[in-house]
């Protein structure tokens, strides 16, 4: 004979208390964990505290890998890791440029402030499947374009 609602509760293997199934995390196979949420969180937090340096190294490595992946995907989507003006290929010199010179307006739209750039812009473009209006430029061409009313000095040279 089965007891009604017997399957709606489970005994936590760590604290020994009977708790409703809503207080257990559910695995991907549909079964609840052996420990209730409170015990599970306590165990994970204790493990993280005991191995803080390891967790920092793992998190740092993952973050660096993800940032590199996003940056490479953005560069690939906007013409590859090559300056659209002078052809510079050194990745440390490359950056994104707003083709229509509307960077400040775009940064306000993206992050709510004019000073948000770099990673904020890259991840915004990555998550939105790379909208048009950007190009890859080296820092020299980008700065030259800014100081020359939107035209790179390479484009207006008269001594070539």
Buried (B, 14 or more C-beta within 10 A) or exposed (E): EEEEEEEEBBEBEEEEEEBEEEBBEEEEEEEBBBBBBBBBEBEEEEEEEEEEEEEEEEEEEEEEEEBEEBBBBBBEBBEEBBBBBBEBEEEEBBBBBBBEEEBEEBBEEBBEEEEBBEEBBBBBBBEEEBEEEBBBBBBBBBBBBEEEEEEBBBEEEEEE
